[in-house]
Amino acid sequence: MECRKCGACCIAPSITSATPGMPQGKPAGVRCRHLDGRNLCRLFGRPERPSFCLGWQPSPDVCGTDFDEAMANIAALEARTAQ
């Protein structure tokens, strides 16, 4: 599957590690500050891109068929892995 570049993986999950400009990470459901207006990551391909972000790969199970489904799927994953 090819990424639709919807930005859901940059909004729905929490990031618990420090990232550039976000020393406390990012809460779930909050838009990453590195996501631009076209839902593209400004850190993509750069060495400072967090390892957490590198782990996201497009797949039907995560991305679903549209942005809303991707948000719901990722939120469900977030809830199942929250501690």
Buried (B, 14 or more C-beta within 10 A) or exposed (E): EEEBBBBBBBBBBBBEEEBEEBEEBBEBEBEBEBBEEEBEBEBEEEEEBBEBBEEBEBEEEBBBEEBEBBBEBBBEBBEEEEE
